[in-house]
Amino acid sequence: MLAILVLLFVVIPIVEIYVAVLVGHAIGALNTIGLLLLLSIVGVWLTKQQGVSVISRIRRQLDAGRMPTNELIDGGLVVAGGLLLIVPGFVTDALGLLLLFPPTRLLARGTLKRRFQGRVTYLGGPTGNSRLDGPDDVIDV
């Protein structure tokens, strides 16, 4: 946990500053700031477009009576990509854009599914395995 906090609050900001300084030397300070603003604006627009697409896919899956597992994971990845694009910096913007494009999001989704395979438990359904099944599963207050 400490390693994750050090990565978030020490390593990533140092890398972002280093990359911003390199880009600033190459194209100038004002152009660097303008490029960061442009990336954020385009990122917000792209996040909105991909979010609407994911929501429509979730609705189609629910209307068909299926659990929208992949679509929910995609929704989380779109939110994460949007947040990364809001954070100023070229490295986080690149990672955010990768999460917003469907082909690379598919790779990230597969990685997440493999990582958490077997860690999620479903309590319920027609199998009767759940301790919540039966007449006592509703509690009136």
N, C-alpha and C positions, 0 to 999 in steps of 0.2 A: 504494500500500500504506500509506503514511504517512497519507493522508487517511482510510482505513478505520479505522486505529488511533485517530486523533484522534476520529473519529465515535463509535467504541465506548467509548472511555475518557474522553472529555471532554464531547462534545455530548450524548449520550444521558443520562448521569447528571445533567447540569445541567437538561435538560428534565424528567426524572423528578422531581427535587427541586422544581422550579418548579410542576409540576402537583400534586404531593403537598401543597405548601404552600397552593396555591389551594383544593384540596379540603378541607384541614385547616381553613382559615378558614371555609369554607362549612358544614361539618358537624361540626367539632370534631376534635381530635387522636385521641382514643380511637376515635371512629367511623371515622376514616380508617384507622387501624391494623386495626380489625376488618374493614373492607371489603377491605383488601389481603389479609388472611388468608382471608377468604371467597372472594375471587377465586382465590387459589392453590389452595384445597381443591376448589372447583368445577372449576378447570382441570385438576387431577390426575385427577379423576373423568372429565371429558370426554375427556381424552387417552387414558385407559384404554379408554373405550367406542369411540372412533374408531380406536384402534390395533387392537383386536380385530376391528373391522369391516374394516379394511384387510388384516389378516392372513388373514381368511377369504376375501376377494376374491383375494388372491395365491394361496391354495391352490386355489381354483376355477379360476383361469387355468392354473396348473401342471397340475392334473388334466386339463384340456382340451388340454394340449400346446401352450399358447401362452405366449409371453414376457409376464410381467406388468409391462410397462413403466410404464403409467400408475399401477398400484398401487404400484410401488416408489417412484415420485416422490411419490405421496400419503403413503407411509410416512415418507419423509424430511421432508415438510412437517408431518406430525403430530408427529414428534419435535421439529422446530424450534419448532412452536407450543407444545408442552409445556415446552420449555426456556424460552421467552419467558414463560410463565405462572409459572414458578418464580422468575424474577428479580422482585424486588419493584418495583412501579411500575405506574402506570395506563396509560402509553403502551405499554410492552412487553406488558402484559396484554391490551390491546385488539388489538395485532398478533397475539399468540398465539391469541386467540379467533377472529380472522379466519382464521387458518390451520387451525383445527380444524373450522370449519363447512364442510360439503361444497360449498355453492355458491361461497363465496369461495375455497376451496381449489382448485376447478376453474379459476377465473381465474388463481390463482397458478401452477398446474401449466401452463396454456397459456403464460403468460409465460415460465416456465422453459424449456419446450420450444422456444419461439421463440428464446430467448436462446442456447441451447446447440445449436441445430440445425446439423448438419454438423460439430460438434466431437468427436463420439463415433464411434469406429471399432469395428466388430464384426469380430473375427478368428475366422472359422470359419463353419461352416454348410455346406450342401450345394452352394454355388456353386463351391467349390474355389479361391476367391481368396486363401485364407489361406496363409501360409508355414508354418503349423502342420499343414496337412493332409498325410496320407501315413503311411507305416509308421514314420517316425522321430519321431512326436509323443508317444511314451511313453518316459519315461526311468526305468529301474529303478535304485534306489540300493542 
